[in-house]
Amino acid sequence: MSTWGAWRQAWARRRSRLPAQVAALARPLPARGTRFEALEIVVLDFETTGLDPARDQILSAGWVPIERGRLRMGGAREVRVRPRGTAGVGQSATIHGLFDSDLAQATDEAGLLAELLPALAGRAIAAHAASIERGFLRALLRRHGGVALPNPFIDTLALERMLLEGAGERIDEYGGALMLGSARQRRGLGTHAQHSAVADALACAELLLAQVEHLGGAARVRLRDLD
Amino acid sequence: MDSPLADVERFLAQTPPFDSLEPAALRRAAASFEAVYRRSGTGILRIGERNDTLFLIRRGAVETHDGQGNLIGRYGEGESFGLQSLLGGRPTRFRATLIEDSLLWQMPKADFDDLRAGSRAFDDFYIRSLEERLVGALQESAAGKQSATLFLTPLSELSRRAPISVPRGTPVVDAAKVMSEQGVSSLLVGEGGEVEGILTDRDLRNRVLARGRDPSTPVQEVMTPAPLTLDADSPVLSGIVAMAGRGIHHLPLTRDGVVVGMVTTRDLLSLQTHHPLYMAAQIQKQDTREGVVEVCRRVPKLFELLLASGLRAEEVPKVMSTITDAVTRRLVHLAQAGLGPAPAPWAWLAFGSQAREEQSLKTDQDNGIVYADDAPPDADDYFAALARSVSDGLDACGYVYCPGGIMATTPQWRQPLSGWLRHFAHWSTLPDPEGVLRVSIFFDLRGIEGDQALVARIRAAMVDSASGRGKAVFLTALARQAVQYEVPLGFFRRFVLESRGEHRETLEIKGAGLLPLTDLVRVRALEGGVTVASTRERLAALVARGVMSRSDGDRLDGAYRLLCGLRVRLHAELARRGEAPHNHLDVRRISHAERAALRDAFLVIREAQAALAQDFP
């Protein structure tokens, strides 16, 4: 790990008041020169009530690991979260299809952190339009005494833009050219049914594998090429 | 909560052999996969390498080649490759290369072995031999339809018409009007598919007219309430038992509690007239050509019912040919009743598909006449008249005139024995595949009526023409013709499907499979001195004579049965929809297992073609 990365991890570990995070931060994070084939990644997707991390809530988190350049399906997980307070799911149900009744058996935010933080320990985190997952994670951790994650983030949307720009293609970003479905179609992965956080995480993980192959392959691409 | 891998499990549940796994095992299988993405051109397996991974193609396509660069197989979505090395633990014999950017799912051998140990059906899929798989695919699709008796036909097959019903409260006079307008002898009372009662002709007679009741009496006062109903899928046999035992003549059919049809005693009686034995007997009984034509109108229905009754699809063409034979014989007898007896020994010959006993619905006539060399000089006039009469009769019965004129009415195909021997002697010297293609139909030959000794002489000449000095030239030309067909090795993508016209995205199974198969079996039969005409009998004879190995014979037989069966099912489906029969199979509409078996069948044919090309360079 780079000195800066190590310093940042150590700082986060000292500042966090969240025992689960402190434990997770004991595991060193991957150095930026690590090749993809040696990299441990968690591909993450949140279903939320909206786009504002300060006000909106995570309803469901899905993730799946990539190890040795392979998507390990057995590691796929989904955790549903009961919203804080009495607001409920509200209008957002029309987007993610999760209704209050679905969340009756769900855990709370602390329960999500207890499962998610060990899964993220020592790994890079990937997501499509990763700033959303990043923002919600930061807000969530702060509410529970933790600090922002020092883990490297990989954004498959940014990678898709980079690949298209590299190929000299015009990008119709507002027409949805960088959406997960369009990017998957472009890489021959087909559409995917947007119906759960873990399905989206799997879809995103497959896209990342395809992007890495198009960038030169798991043996040549390094973390610094991706984050 | 749902399994996090619900999508993965859903895909596997549609993919053989994973579709045979119990839910718990399916869940384990899904979790033991790892996915990788590789670009087109990437090598996945090298020859000589050991393989301890099950590869399942999620997206993309793979080709395998042998050491000489020959294409061995092409695999697409939902298919596996490299199985032989995985199962046998031997080094890989073929190299596997991606021909598209692909998403591959990989399962370690240990997990794969666990699944095989835990599920007999899953294991069977991999350990069954090629020929077992070929035949298995068809049988599984007809699962539960074991017996070949029409008594097991589902009742719903007999009733095509939607049941007619009137609501409770309808005056009897209005009900009677509906029955009269619709031409039915019974009416259901009830709404929304429910059967409250039934009103029959007999009820109108006995309970209304005979008792002098008012025509405005509500129908429920004279109907038979809560009549017996049967499930639409019950066999005909249950219908007969139910109706005979209770003395009833009308039986409403229901599905999920909703009435979907009605069967009458009359329908049950008409069923037996579609039995092939009954039909053949009926044909024999007809005293006029018009009578034979009339019976032949029921042939399409016979075709449909044969399949529905559980006869194996691949047996249907043989039954159809039996009917054609009976029609031909009857027409010959009727013609001779007018013309008088033949002036010399003679025989009616059938060529092509009738000779091979593989007729389907749409079939033209291919026939000829042979007569004794010592026939009187004017004998041909008699046989010309006979040929005209029979050929016209066949055309009227639905076996249309041969567009190429291969009929006994053509002088060239109405010859004394010496004329036929000259034909075959000439054909045996034909050097070019096109010439051979034109005459190959005559090498499938069967005597339908008349003197079988004459037929035997022609068949002997046929074998001589192939095995004598003509062998080198003729058989080679015939073999070249047989290996010319491009047999598709994979058909999951556009590249081997027809890409334009109304049959887009379909596979022409006759040209792509049946023709090359019958052609190459014909070459082997002639080479081996086998004179029978049907493809399956040829194979059996070749194996019995030790000319062909049992495993080769079984494989080709399996491929033949599969292709034949799929073709029959396609034709039956088209007939049900009222469309003209064709051979363009929509591969999206057959099961995964059938698709896999179809690929195996093409592989078998291709291997046989390769062997033929080697034997006749």
Interface residues (C-beta under 8 A of the other chain):
Chain A: G62 G69 R70 L71 R72 M73 G74 A76 R77 E78 R80 Q105 R187 G188 L189 G190 H192 A193 S196 V198 A199 L202 A205 E206 L209 A210 V212 E213 H214
Chain B: M1 D2 P4 L5 A6 D7 V8 A30 A31 S32 F33 E34 A35 V36 Y37 R38 R39 R59 G60 E100 D101 S102 L103 Q106
